[in-house]
């Protein structure tokens, strides 16, 4: 990724899900309007 930093999140968990990894991130409420309710990015493990 590239760009500027609008805020800092906290990694809540990282868990393997089949061939993928699920990552839950807590973000500041001020950034909520910029975040998708459900987003998916997949990388092969």
N, C-alpha and C positions, 0 to 999 in steps of 0.2 A: 504494500500500500504506500501511497505517497500523499502529500498534502500538509496541511497545518493541524495543530492539535487544538481541539475545542474543549477537551476535558479528559479526565483520566478515569478509567473503569477499574473494577476489582474482579479478578477471576474467582468465581464461586466454586466451580467444579470443572474437571476434565475427565471424561469417561469414554472408554472405547465402546462403540456401537457397531458391531459387525466389522466391516472393513474401514469404518470411518471413526472419527473422534467427535464427541459432542462437548462443546464448551459453553458454559453458562457464565455470562458477564453481567455484573451490576454496574449501571451507569448513573451519573448524576441526573436528578429529575429535570434539571434545566436543559438537558439534551434530549428529553423524551420526544419532542416534536420532530427531531431529526432521525429518529430510529424507527425501523420497521417493526411492527408487532411480532411478525414471524419472518425471520430471514434464514436462509440456508446457504452455507458455503461448504463445499465438499472437497476434501483432499484425501487421496488414497493413502492408507497407512502401509 
